[in-house]
Amino acid sequence: MPLPKELEYVLAASKLVEQHYYRPVGIGNNQNEINHAGEGHYTLGLVLQLETLKPEYGDNERLIWQYDIPKVRANDIQPDLVFHDPADGRPDQRIYIEIKTDPGTTDARYNSDLEKLIRAVSPNDTNGPLLGFSFGIFLVGNKQLNQLETLIRNMRTNIGGLAEKLYLIYFDRAAYDPKIKCFTDILI
């Protein structure tokens, strides 16, 4: 089955993120290298590429990328990145992204982001905590694919019938080549 164009768009942009955004390194007081693999660096690099490619993939001028905005009606979940029409009534909630790039991230934090993704793509309930996004993307670097798949499989009950709306984009810092998988392929 062909990949929806919105997901082609995010995958294409993720492949263009420059190294200093996914492998940020600083120098400590002792002149030692310090890994700054936080998701903020990567999110910035991704947004720059998404904005560059937007004219090629965008079909709605009102859609914008926003990051770290609290969704008050969704119990204050704070997505790393969303592509949506911010107008009242939320006429087009297109893509919701959670990003994890720090190799020291705990499984509990991965699970928390998976729960947010599930709520994000659950049908919009207007006054409740469900947001009705068309797609949810779990964008992860620096964790083995088999470990990610196990985390996702362990959430099978919570995912329910939403798997076809959820996608994993994953990469390794050493061999940066982002790949994408639909949750339905993981939950087989």
N, C-alpha and C positions, 0 to 999 in steps of 0.2 A: 504494500500500500504506500503511495507517495506521501511524503512528509508535507503537512500543511505549510503554506507559504510563511505564516507567522513564525513557525519553528525553523524553517530554512533561514529566515532573517536572523534570528538570535544565534543559530549555529554559525552562520557566515560571519557575523560580528565577533563572536567569541574566538574564531580562528584568526582574527586580525588584531587581537589584543597584544600590545607590545610587551616584550619580556619584562621590562621594569615594573609592569603592573601585576604580573603573576609571579615574579621572583624578586620582589623588592628586598634589598639587603642594605643595612646600615652599618656604621662602624661604631663600636662601643668605646667606653672610656679606656679600655686596655688595648685599643686598636684591633679588637677582634670583630669578626663579622657577626651581625645580629640579623636573624631572619624576621622580616616584617610581613608575614604572609597573611595579614588580616584581609578580610573581605572588602574593606573600604577601598583599598588600593585597586583591587581587581574590579570592583563595581565602577569606579571612575573610568578605568580603561575600557570597560565594556560599554558604558554609556557613550563615550566618545565615538566608538565604532558604530554603535546603534544609530546615533544621530547622523553619522556620515552616510550610512546605508539606507536611512529612512526614505529618501525620495524613490529609491529603487523598489522598496518593498511596501511602503505605506499606501493605504487605500482610503485613508480618512484623515483629512487635515486637522481634525479636532483631537486626534489621539496624540498624547504626549507621554514621554518617559518621566517618571518621578521616582525618587529613591528615599528610603527611610522616612516615609510618611505614615504617621499612626492612623490606623483604621479604627476610629473610636467605636463605631457601631459593631465592630467585630472584636469586642473585648480588648481593644487597644493593641491588636497584633500590628507589628511594624514590618511590612515587607521590605526586603532589600531593594526591590525594583518592581515597578508596575508600568504597563503600557495600557493606557485607558483614556477615556473621555472624562475629564474631571467635572463635567457639568452636573447640576442637580439631577437626581433620578438615575444616575449612573447608566446612561444609555448604551455604553460600549465598554465593558470590562474585558479586555482582550488577553493580556499576559501578566501573570503573577510569578515573580522569580525569587527564590531563596538561594543565597550563595554561601558556600562554605569553602574556604581555601586554606585555613590553618591546619597543618597536620596534627596539631595537638587538640583538635576539637573532640569532645567526648561524645559517646553514642547518645547520651541524654540530649545534647544540643542538636544532634542530627535528627533525633526523634521529634523534638520540639518543632523543628522546621518542617518536617514531614506532616505533622499535625496542622501547621499553618497552611501548607499547600492544600491539604484535603479540605479545610474550611474555605479556602479561597475559591476552589473550583466547584464547591457544592452549590446547588441551585440557589439563586438569590432569594432571600426571604424578606426583603424590604426593610423590616425593622429589627431583624435579628443579626446574629453574628456570621451569617453565610454571605459570601460576596458575589458568587455567580460569574467568576472569570471563565473565559473560554478555555484557557490553558494554564497549567501550572508547571513551572520548570524548577527542578532541583539541580542547580549548577554547582558541581563539586570538583575540587582539585585536591590532589595529595592524599587520596584514600583509595585503597585497592578496590577494583570493580566488584570482586566477589564479596567484600565486606559491605559495600553499598547495597548490593542486591539482597544480602541477608537482612539488612536493616529494613529494606522496602518489603520484603516477604513477611517479616515479622509484623508489619502494619496491615497485612492483607485484609483483616476484618474491618479495620477503619476505612480502608480505601474503597471497599465494596465495589459498586458499579462505576466508579469514577476513574478507573485505571486508564481508559482511553483518552482522558484529558490531561494526564500527568506524564511528564517526561523527565528523564535524567540526562543531563549533559555533564560529562566527566572528562578529566584530563589529569595528566601527571606533570609535575613541574619540570622534570628532567627531559621528557619527550613530549613537548607541548603540541598536542594534536587533538583538540576536543572532538568527542564522539557523542552521539545521541541515541537513546533507547527509550521506547515507550514503556510505561509500567506494565502494560498488558503482556509485553514480551518477557518481562522479568517475572511476572506472577504465574507464568505457565507451569 
